[in-house]
Amino acid sequence: MTVAAKKAYGQHFLVDRNILRVVGRLADLTAEDVVLEVGPGLGVLTGYLADRVRLVHAVEVDRSLEPGLRDALGEPANVRLRFEDAVGLDVSTLDPEPNKLVSNLPYNVATPIVVETLEHAASLQRWCVMVQREVADRLFAPPRKKAYGAVSVLVQLAAERVGHHQVPRTVFRPRPRVESALVAFVRRGDSSMLTEARPVVEAAFAHRRKTLANSVALAGLASRDEAEAALAALGLPPGARAEELVPEQFVELAGALR
C-alpha cells in the first residue's frame, strides 16, 4: 500500500531500518519501558519499539494512515494507537504513563512537542527524537551562538543531552531537503525552573535585535526601568541582550522581576 506524505503534517516517513539500532542505543531501551511515540507514520519505528519494550503509545494525527499502520503492525498487545494531535496531549491520561519519548518527530511540531513534554509530562525521563539538524543544534546551543534562543534556554533548564547522531536523508521517504539528527536527552530535576522562567525567556528572545530590558518591556512583563533594575541586581548591564545570559540567569531574572 503506497501512502503519500502530507506536507501539512510535516511528514517524512522513516523507511530505512538500519538507523533503528542507533535509536535503540540512544533511547537506552529496556523491557520495562513504556514509550510514547509521536507520529508513527508507516510503523517502522513502532514495530521495532514493540519488540523491545513493555508498551508503546503511538499517537498519530493523520487518520488516513490507520489502515497501513494496522497492516504493518498486526495486532500486538503492547501497541496502543491513538489518532489525535499530539500537540496539547495530556500525557498523564495515558495508562500506564510513558517514561520515554522515542519518535521521528514531524518537522512542524518538533519544537513544541519537546518543550511541552519537558514542562508538562512529568513521567517522561528520557527523550530520543529525530528532528531537523538545525533543531537538534538549537536545543543545546550555548550562549552567544547564533542557534541559541528561547528553546535552547527552556530545554537546557530541564534536560541534559546524552547523545547525538547525524541522520542521512536517505532513511526517509520522501527525502527531506534538510539534514536530520537524532538527539537524546534526559530530565534533570523537575520542570519548575522551565515554568518559572518561560514567560521571561520567550519575551527576551521575541526581539533579538533589542536589549533584553526593552524586549521584556514590550511584552508587558515590566517597565524598562524595572527590567534594568532587575538586571543590575544580577550584576548585568542595562544593555544586556538575551543571547548573553546562561539559562539559569533567566530563572534569577524572573525572580528579580517578581
BAFI-3210 file (N, C-alpha, C; in Angstrom, 3 decimals, decimal comma, padded with zeros to 6 digits):
// residues 258
n [1|2|3|4|5|6|7|8|9|10|11|12|13|14|15|16|17|18|19|20|21|22|23|24|25|26|27|28|29|30|31|32|33|34|35|36|37|38|39|40|41|42|43|44|45|46|47|48|49|50|51|52|53|54|55|56|57|58|59|60|61|62|63|64|65|66|67|68|69|70|71|72|73|74|75|76|77|78|79|80|81|82|83|84|85|86|87|88|89|90|91|92|93|94|95|96|97|98|99|100|101|102|103|104|105|106|107|108|109|110|111|112|113|114|115|116|117|118|119|120|121|122|123|124|125|126|127|128|129|130|131|132|133|134|135|136|137|138|139|140|141|142|143|144|145|146|147|148|149|150|151|152|153|154|155|156|157|158|159|160|161|162|163|164|165|166|167|168|169|170|171|172|173|174|175|176|177|178|179|180|181|182|183|184|185|186|187|188|189|190|191|192|193|194|195|196|197|198|199|200|201|202|203|204|205|206|207|208|209|210|211|212|213|214|215|216|217|218|219|220|221|222|223|224|225|226|227|228|229|230|231|232|233|234|235|236|237|238|239|240|241|242|243|244|245|246|247|248|249|250|251|252|253|254|255|256|257|258]
n.u [000,851|000,740|001,556|001,069|003,066|002,049|002,426|001,377|001,392|004,024|005,318|007,762|008,452|009,951|011,915|014,166|015,555|018,027|018,838|017,589|018,931|020,653|018,822|017,759|019,995|020,566|018,179|018,273|016,807|014,689|013,155|011,225|010,311|007,882|006,801|006,284|005,384|005,401|003,825|003,866|003,741|004,538|004,948|007,423|009,376|007,700|007,114|009,673|010,131|008,037|008,897|010,753|010,115|007,913|005,409|003,932|002,744|001,360|000,918|-000,882|-001,672|-002,744|-005,338|-005,698|-003,579|-004,138|-005,095|-002,777|-000,921|-002,034|-001,946|000,813|001,674|000,134|-001,628|-000,397|-000,279|000,945|000,939|-000,602|-002,653|-003,370|-005,377|-004,945|-004,113|-000,915|000,161|-000,476|-001,465|-002,424|-000,279|-000,499|-002,892|-002,470|-002,314|-000,512|001,489|003,962|007,548|009,485|010,086|010,177|010,779|010,314|010,002|007,414|008,269|007,018|006,041|007,970|009,539|007,546|006,509|008,707|009,299|006,828|006,395|008,584|007,921|005,348|004,881|005,431|006,099|007,842|011,208|013,318|014,290|014,416|014,786|014,144|014,953|015,004|018,329|019,066|017,255|018,005|020,572|019,900|018,592|020,501|022,322|025,003|025,216|025,519|025,895|024,695|022,572|021,474|018,659|015,268|014,171|016,486|017,250|015,004|014,886|017,401|017,163|015,733|016,767|019,434|021,781|022,505|023,206|023,919|023,409|024,064|021,783|021,255|019,633|018,579|017,225|014,599|011,291|009,214|012,497|013,842|014,583|016,362|018,976|019,003|018,907|019,489|018,731|019,381|018,226|018,058|015,898|016,604|016,161|013,062|010,464|010,248|011,937|011,924|009,200|008,967|010,694|009,833|007,932|009,556|011,788|010,694|009,757|012,168|013,593|011,974|012,438|015,173|017,041|016,825|017,567|017,553|016,059|014,371|012,918|011,549|009,988|008,401|006,864|005,248|005,829|007,213|008,284|010,736|012,617|012,249|013,028|015,707|016,649|016,302|018,125|020,472|020,516|021,341|023,880|024,265|024,648|022,641|022,211|022,254|021,838|019,567|020,842|023,200|022,912|023,176|021,197|020,312|020,414|018,152|016,163|016,847|016,459|013,714|012,797|013,766|012,279|009,766]
n.v [-001,203|002,069|005,106|008,524|011,164|013,875|017,251|019,219|018,122|017,867|015,496|012,987|009,936|007,366|004,880|003,302|000,658|000,366|002,482|002,057|000,622|002,525|004,295|002,638|002,345|005,016|005,620|003,911|001,509|-000,652|-003,682|-002,939|-000,446|002,089|003,568|006,638|007,374|009,773|010,456|007,910|007,181|005,041|002,920|001,725|002,354|001,960|-000,829|-001,816|-000,759|-002,010|-004,630|-004,544|-003,197|-002,663|-001,419|000,527|003,698|004,980|007,873|009,445|011,954|011,830|010,342|008,879|007,172|004,968|002,346|001,336|001,352|-000,493|-002,784|-003,067|-003,467|-005,501|-007,001|-006,289|-006,808|-004,956|-002,422|000,634|002,456|005,833|008,258|011,393|014,876|015,328|017,586|019,339|017,118|015,481|013,889|012,553|011,246|008,900|005,439|002,734|005,502|006,955|006,541|007,285|009,200|008,419|009,091|009,774|012,806|014,777|017,446|019,965|020,120|019,543|021,174|022,386|019,959|018,875|020,922|021,209|018,629|018,399|020,331|019,635|016,864|014,948|012,305|011,478|010,705|010,373|011,293|010,514|011,706|012,221|014,835|017,878|018,786|021,377|022,039|020,188|021,152|023,604|023,007|022,478|024,520|026,731|029,822|032,984|031,975|031,710|029,907|029,793|030,273|030,913|028,306|026,851|027,732|026,980|024,176|023,428|024,164|022,129|019,712|017,425|016,796|013,605|012,202|012,168|011,991|012,139|011,972|010,509|011,767|009,742|007,864|008,439|008,700|010,834|011,990|014,439|017,967|018,982|018,375|015,851|014,819|012,626|013,172|012,731|013,087|013,620|014,072|016,530|016,995|018,636|020,304|022,886|025,147|025,686|026,330|028,566|030,412|030,663|032,700|035,038|034,241|033,740|036,273|037,719|036,764|037,412|039,709|039,904|041,799|043,845|045,213|043,158|044,245|046,050|044,245|042,753|044,787|045,412|043,142|043,509|042,609|044,004|047,377|049,185|050,379|048,906|046,392|046,860|047,444|044,975|043,466|044,744|043,982|041,422|041,756|042,426|044,375|047,244|047,182|044,548|041,646|039,064|036,728|036,653|035,686|032,891|029,871|029,540|032,124|033,334|032,292|033,481|036,129|036,156|035,769|038,130|040,050|039,571]
n.w [000,000|-001,031|000,435|000,491|001,652|003,694|003,293|004,923|007,431|007,943|007,219|006,903|006,169|008,065|006,669|006,415|008,023|009,140|010,720|013,070|015,057|016,099|017,178|019,176|020,817|021,654|022,889|024,970|025,480|027,417|028,644|030,417|029,783|029,067|026,249|024,568|021,349|018,916|015,950|014,315|011,626|009,065|010,672|011,061|013,068|015,233|015,286|015,815|018,371|019,778|019,891|021,872|024,204|027,056|026,505|023,896|023,297|020,587|018,869|016,444|014,129|011,607|010,292|007,992|007,789|009,257|008,222|006,880|008,971|010,758|009,174|008,885|011,506|012,560|015,217|017,813|021,313|022,877|021,742|021,526|019,605|018,999|017,551|017,165|017,683|018,795|019,891|022,682|023,883|026,828|028,636|030,992|030,853|029,587|030,032|031,028|032,245|030,095|030,246|028,522|025,551|022,282|019,045|015,530|014,935|013,498|011,350|011,652|014,223|016,029|017,841|019,652|020,742|022,116|024,042|025,400|026,450|028,136|030,018|030,939|031,028|033,386|033,873|031,905|031,363|029,649|026,367|022,938|019,956|016,501|014,496|012,501|011,666|012,256|014,255|016,226|016,783|017,844|020,229|022,230|022,050|022,978|024,967|023,235|020,706|017,317|017,040|019,534|021,479|022,583|022,823|023,327|025,876|027,433|027,125|028,127|030,767|031,828|030,966|030,042|027,551|026,185|023,991|020,430|016,951|013,560|010,835|007,706|004,704|003,229|004,748|004,888|003,434|001,686|000,623|002,712|002,269|003,984|006,414|008,985|012,467|015,218|018,550|021,931|025,253|028,806|031,614|034,079|037,347|038,300|036,375|037,231|037,065|034,336|033,924|035,587|034,398|031,778|030,663|030,726|029,248|026,687|026,082|026,108|023,892|021,819|020,412|019,049|018,247|019,971|023,245|026,190|028,285|026,944|025,372|027,314|028,378|026,144|026,022|028,125|030,670|032,549|033,289|031,329|033,012|035,351|034,469|033,839|036,386|037,591|036,136|036,928|039,599|039,315|038,584|035,949|032,938|031,887|029,171|028,397|026,337|025,313|024,334|025,706|028,259|030,464|030,797|033,549|034,541|033,563|035,154|037,571|036,818|036,317|038,918|040,109|038,762|039,725]
ca.u [000,000|001,535|000,989|001,713|003,302|001,324|003,274|000,734|001,740|005,481|005,639|008,838|008,345|011,151|011,791|015,412|015,626|019,402|019,006|016,874|019,893|021,139|017,711|017,688|021,129|020,413|016,996|018,582|015,556|014,644|011,887|010,269|009,947|006,635|007,291|005,387|005,883|004,580|003,991|004,399|003,882|004,330|005,085|008,748|009,919|006,720|007,342|010,968|009,927|007,141|009,653|011,798|009,653|006,666|004,221|004,122|001,614|001,674|-000,066|-000,807|-002,719|-003,251|-006,185|-005,596|-002,511|-004,544|-005,079|-001,406|-000,287|-002,544|-001,411|002,241|001,921|-000,696|-002,379|000,397|-000,972|001,666|000,902|-001,898|-002,709|-004,315|-005,396|-005,234|-002,979|-000,080|000,398|-001,529|-001,845|-002,172|000,410|-000,942|-004,080|-002,034|-002,232|000,351|002,177|005,262|008,765|010,371|009,522|011,077|009,972|010,707|009,006|007,065|009,063|006,306|005,649|009,074|009,905|006,528|006,394|009,821|009,161|005,619|006,556|009,518|007,270|004,074|004,798|006,378|006,520|008,917|012,546|014,313|013,812|015,289|013,945|014,731|014,469|015,912|019,614|019,038|016,533|018,864|021,643|019,320|018,168|021,576|023,286|025,472|025,004|026,286|025,917|023,539|021,472|020,971|017,425|014,338|014,053|017,741|017,193|013,962|015,285|018,566|016,754|015,073|017,321|020,862|021,970|023,316|023,575|023,651|023,828|023,559|020,955|021,223|018,302|018,138|016,435|013,217|010,532|010,162|013,720|013,707|015,598|017,263|019,623|018,336|019,773|018,907|019,266|018,863|018,462|017,386|015,412|017,386|015,270|011,695|010,328|009,853|012,728|011,417|007,911|009,183|011,417|009,338|007,443|010,669|012,619|010,020|009,754|013,533|014,057|010,988|013,006|016,595|017,881|016,649|018,121|016,657|015,138|013,360|012,063|010,683|009,020|007,468|005,957|004,379|006,156|007,754|008,752|012,168|013,382|012,177|013,842|017,119|016,966|016,422|019,409|021,522|020,537|022,059|025,231|024,293|024,488|021,293|022,129|022,445|020,934|019,118|021,784|024,369|022,623|023,078|019,812|019,971|020,242|016,765|015,390|017,142|015,819|012,268|012,584|014,002|011,176|008,601]
ca.v [000,000|003,287|006,209|009,795|012,035|015,138|018,383|019,974|017,475|017,774|014,068|012,316|008,628|006,569|003,636|002,530|000,025|000,356|003,527|001,682|000,224|003,760|004,755|001,789|002,642|006,341|005,601|003,026|000,781|-001,831|-004,405|-002,324|000,898|002,459|004,583|007,476|007,673|010,762|010,363|006,606|007,113|003,727|001,897|001,095|002,505|001,401|-002,259|-002,021|-000,481|-003,012|-005,861|-004,339|-002,514|-003,171|-000,868|001,713|004,573|005,611|008,936|009,879|012,916|011,555|009,145|008,106|006,198|003,853|001,011|000,904|001,088|-001,750|-003,857|-003,225|-003,874|-006,600|-006,640|-006,547|-006,414|-003,889|-001,160|001,320|003,538|006,927|009,167|012,751|015,790|015,161|018,896|019,547|015,848|015,348|012,607|011,881|010,443|007,614|004,450|003,395|006,691|006,637|007,091|007,744|009,623|007,993|009,456|010,555|013,860|015,594|018,673|021,187|020,140|019,006|022,058|022,418|018,661|018,756|021,869|020,927|017,401|018,692|021,125|019,144|015,402|014,651|010,895|011,274|010,892|010,321|011,586|010,224|012,237|012,528|016,170|018,595|019,015|022,752|022,000|019,467|022,067|024,693|022,552|022,534|025,553|027,541|031,263|033,792|031,355|032,087|028,964|029,930|031,038|030,595|026,864|026,390|028,030|026,197|022,765|023,237|024,305|020,907|018,478|017,303|015,962|012,406|011,552|012,901|011,201|012,683|011,018|010,862|011,972|008,520|006,984|008,910|008,824|011,333|012,532|015,868|018,854|019,392|017,295|015,487|014,277|012,052|013,773|012,087|013,873|013,114|015,110|016,795|017,650|018,806|021,336|024,144|026,271|025,990|027,007|029,875|031,331|030,652|033,986|035,970|033,721|033,960|037,724|038,183|036,401|037,795|040,828|039,628|042,974|044,810|044,791|042,294|045,102|046,551|043,128|042,448|045,876|045,280|042,030|043,931|041,926|045,020|048,550|049,067|050,720|047,755|045,318|047,232|047,311|043,537|043,058|045,277|043,164|040,192|042,111|042,516|045,758|047,552|046,883|043,110|041,026|037,737|035,662|036,710|035,071|031,434|029,539|029,757|033,555|033,697|031,956|034,550|037,345|036,035|036,015|039,547|040,837|039,405]
ca.w [000,000|-001,140|001,191|000,175|002,799|003,644|003,655|006,007|008,687|008,062|007,218|006,163|006,796|008,281|005,903|006,489|009,335|009,657|011,727|014,288|016,093|016,721|018,013|020,361|021,704|022,254|023,760|026,098|025,666|028,281|028,584|031,343|029,336|028,399|025,312|023,771|020,007|018,225|014,509|013,908|010,172|008,456|011,701|011,082|014,423|016,178|015,389|016,482|019,797|020,359|020,127|022,878|025,412|027,650|025,850|023,051|022,981|019,301|018,660|015,044|013,798|010,263|010,366|006,753|007,930|010,117|007,596|006,644|010,266|011,315|008,341|009,163|012,885|013,028|016,427|019,016|022,542|023,572|020,991|021,594|018,627|019,260|016,411|017,631|017,613|019,989|020,491|023,657|024,506|028,259|028,746|032,218|030,558|029,049|031,111|032,008|031,754|029,492|030,855|027,457|024,271|021,204|017,881|014,367|015,115|012,331|011,396|012,028|015,643|016,836|018,955|020,713|021,412|023,064|025,160|026,181|027,239|029,226|031,058|031,461|031,107|034,467|033,867|030,922|031,902|028,579|025,023|021,803|018,891|015,213|014,135|011,612|012,343|012,765|015,530|017,164|017,186|018,625|021,551|023,215|021,671|024,106|024,835|022,290|019,394|016,508|017,244|020,905|021,526|023,664|023,014|023,929|027,308|028,087|027,143|028,995|032,161|032,289|030,425|029,739|026,361|026,424|022,734|019,187|015,791|012,312|010,099|006,277|004,125|002,563|005,616|004,858|002,194|000,696|001,203|003,035|001,701|005,068|007,146|010,232|013,516|016,421|019,766|023,142|026,458|029,993|032,516|035,286|038,286|037,805|035,341|037,872|036,557|032,994|034,070|036,210|033,518|030,397|030,138|030,535|028,154|025,410|025,845|025,873|022,551|020,808|019,640|019,261|017,989|021,052|024,529|026,949|029,042|026,020|024,972|028,449|028,469|025,031|026,339|029,214|031,920|033,456|032,565|031,004|034,218|036,268|033,897|034,000|037,809|037,859|035,561|037,800|040,813|038,973|038,156|034,493|032,473|031,390|027,739|028,159|025,372|025,745|023,974|026,580|029,550|030,539|031,165|034,962|034,809|033,261|036,347|038,532|036,331|036,555|040,340|040,404|038,208|040,590]
c.u [000,884|000,821|001,773|001,862|002,567|002,210|002,701|001,080|003,250|005,988|006,831|008,972|009,698|010,974|013,030|015,588|017,038|019,620|018,393|017,812|020,446|020,062|017,654|018,795|020,944|019,205|017,208|017,352|015,718|013,255|010,831|009,768|008,525|006,966|006,134|006,063|004,905|004,871|004,554|004,495|003,540|004,565|006,433|009,367|008,988|006,955|008,641|010,834|009,106|007,863|010,595|011,313|008,321|005,439|004,607|002,779|001,990|000,568|000,133|-001,976|-003,427|-004,029|-006,075|-004,488|-002,933|-004,523|-003,658|-000,673|-000,737|-002,064|000,041|002,493|001,204|-001,495|-001,561|-000,314|-000,305|001,804|-000,511|-001,850|-003,759|-004,228|-005,904|-003,968|-002,182|000,271|-000,775|-002,017|-001,488|-001,587|-000,041|-002,195|-003,716|-001,821|-001,690|001,068|003,549|006,422|009,756|009,545|010,556|010,319|010,809|009,688|008,696|007,716|008,309|005,864|006,783|009,375|008,815|006,365|007,484|009,598|007,954|005,764|007,567|008,813|006,102|003,975|005,814|006,873|007,685|010,265|013,630|013,615|014,861|014,473|014,762|014,111|015,390|017,207|019,686|018,340|017,375|019,982|021,112|019,008|019,250|022,687|023,722|025,179|025,975|026,460|024,623|022,332|020,824|019,735|016,539|014,257|015,312|017,685|016,206|014,347|016,428|018,250|016,200|015,780|018,818|021,026|022,897|023,700|023,176|024,184|023,227|022,864|020,907|019,796|017,722|017,290|014,949|012,610|009,369|011,415|013,536|014,816|016,641|017,879|018,868|019,345|018,909|019,535|018,581|019,188|017,636|016,968|016,382|016,513|013,850|011,660|010,065|010,644|012,256|010,123|008,083|009,767|010,746|008,794|008,568|011,535|011,975|009,948|011,137|014,006|013,081|011,503|014,522|017,478|017,769|017,347|017,087|015,626|014,029|012,399|011,080|009,600|007,975|006,452|005,011|004,660|006,683|008,062|010,228|013,014|013,393|013,047|015,323|017,544|017,135|017,737|020,560|021,645|021,271|023,484|025,382|024,051|023,098|021,115|022,320|021,411|020,675|020,168|023,033|024,156|022,636|021,672|019,442|019,775|018,827|015,850|015,593|016,455|014,314|011,947|012,750|012,864|009,916|008,650]
c.v [001,250|004,434|007,479|010,627|013,355|016,269|019,153|019,407|017,338|016,347|013,721|010,960|007,940|005,231|002,753|001,977|000,032|001,378|003,114|001,249|001,434|004,333|003,953|002,078|003,988|006,416|004,726|002,206|-000,418|-002,451|-003,811|-000,965|000,960|003,686|005,328|007,732|008,628|010,672|009,036|006,414|005,755|002,594|001,225|001,159|001,869|-000,089|-002,598|-001,821|-001,584|-004,315|-005,751|-003,721|-003,102|-002,713|000,356|002,425|005,317|006,599|009,531|010,802|012,563|010,233|008,284|007,055|004,944|002,496|000,485|000,567|-000,250|-002,941|-004,130|-003,828|-005,161|-006,136|-006,922|-006,014|-005,223|-002,616|-000,594|002,527|004,558|007,881|010,528|013,583|015,691|016,493|019,190|018,267|015,863|013,958|011,837|011,041|009,095|006,643|003,134|004,590|006,328|007,247|007,589|008,209|009,285|008,178|010,005|011,681|014,577|016,969|019,860|021,223|019,721|019,879|022,137|021,088|018,517|019,655|021,517|019,651|017,593|019,416|020,395|017,624|014,900|013,207|010,641|011,620|010,886|010,549|011,112|010,580|012,518|013,822|016,756|018,893|020,424|022,806|021,304|020,365|023,155|024,260|022,729|023,502|026,340|029,020|031,890|033,141|031,692|031,193|029,096|030,810|030,564|029,092|026,286|026,560|027,108|024,724|022,541|023,452|022,994|019,629|018,586|016,366|014,802|011,707|012,371|012,071|011,811|011,591|011,417|010,991|010,687|007,613|007,342|008,785|009,774|011,880|014,018|016,686|019,257|018,162|017,050|014,968|013,631|012,753|013,111|012,964|013,315|014,290|015,285|017,605|017,722|019,964|022,717|025,340|026,681|026,793|028,423|030,877|031,529|031,994|034,980|035,527|034,028|035,449|038,210|037,907|036,785|038,908|040,777|040,857|044,019|044,311|043,948|043,134|045,641|045,444|042,764|043,516|045,776|044,162|042,367|043,247|042,883|046,247|048,375|049,381|049,555|046,609|045,611|047,117|045,840|043,000|043,517|044,447|041,846|040,470|042,215|043,954|045,998|047,210|045,423|042,593|039,582|036,662|035,641|035,972|033,553|031,096|029,858|031,234|034,034|033,365|033,043|035,847|037,306|036,288|037,470|040,421|040,697|040,326]
c.w [000,000|-000,428|000,858|001,443|002,608|004,160|004,841|007,371|008,879|008,009|006,332|006,823|006,911|007,574|006,005|007,898|009,924|010,760|013,063|015,403|016,819|017,639|019,309|021,349|022,400|023,187|024,986|026,478|026,590|028,183|029,505|030,877|028,789|027,560|024,665|022,433|019,345|016,728|014,058|012,404|009,613|009,442|011,799|012,481|015,453|016,391|016,096|017,990|020,454|020,679|021,324|024,190|025,883|026,875|025,034|022,902|021,701|018,945|017,274|014,714|012,491|010,249|009,113|006,814|008,690|009,422|007,383|007,927|010,835|010,495|008,685|010,535|013,268|014,232|017,688|020,263|023,213|022,735|021,076|020,655|019,051|018,086|016,874|017,493|018,906|020,639|021,429|024,307|025,996|028,485|029,976|031,992|029,953|030,206|030,549|031,384|031,193|030,276|029,814|026,256|023,206|019,901|016,741|014,301|013,803|012,451|011,969|013,485|016,567|018,053|020,015|021,438|022,470|024,275|026,030|027,005|028,357|030,366|031,722|031,599|032,124|034,446|032,919|031,525|030,830|027,240|024,022|020,572|017,644|014,730|013,072|012,361|012,917|014,119|016,587|017,679|018,116|020,059|022,612|022,805|022,902|023,892|023,830|020,922|018,649|016,783|018,618|020,921|022,654|023,910|023,648|025,440|028,004|028,188|028,126|030,474|032,719|031,891|030,161|028,542|026,662|025,131|021,534|018,033|014,536|011,502|008,622|005,759|003,556|003,443|005,573|003,455|002,447|001,375|001,490|002,378|002,734|005,717|008,454|011,243|014,586|017,610|020,958|024,341|027,596|030,874|033,673|036,237|037,755|036,814|035,920|037,332|035,172|033,092|034,614|035,222|032,165|029,908|029,846|029,364|026,810|025,074|025,440|024,457|021,448|019,905|019,803|019,071|019,091|022,316|025,253|027,702|028,149|025,602|026,074|028,585|027,357|025,279|027,483|030,540|032,980|032,626|032,240|032,231|035,204|035,769|034,062|035,459|038,182|037,307|036,446|039,069|040,589|038,527|036,657|034,050|031,912|029,915|027,409|027,159|025,765|025,487|024,846|027,902|029,452|031,036|032,605|035,294|034,482|034,440|037,400|038,118|036,557|038,031|040,700|039,889|039,036|041,794]
res [m|t|v|a|a|k|k|a|y|g|q|h|f|l|v|d|r|n|i|l|r|v|v|g|r|l|a|d|l|t|a|e|d|v|v|l|e|v|g|p|g|l|g|v|l|t|g|y|l|a|d|r|v|r|l|v|h|a|v|e|v|d|r|s|l|e|p|g|l|r|d|a|l|g|e|p|a|n|v|r|l|r|f|e|d|a|v|g|l|d|v|s|t|l|d|p|e|p|n|k|l|v|s|n|l|p|y|n|v|a|t|p|i|v|v|e|t|l|e|h|a|a|s|l|q|r|w|c|v|m|v|q|r|e|v|a|d|r|l|f|a|p|p|r|k|k|a|y|g|a|v|s|v|l|v|q|l|a|a|e|r|v|g|h|h|q|v|p|r|t|v|f|r|p|r|p|r|v|e|s|a|l|v|a|f|v|r|r|g|d|s|s|m|l|t|e|a|r|p|v|v|e|a|a|f|a|h|r|r|k|t|l|a|n|s|v|a|l|a|g|l|a|s|r|d|e|a|e|a|a|l|a|a|l|g|l|p|p|g|a|r|a|e|e|l|v|p|e|q|f|v|e|l|a|g|a|l|r]
***
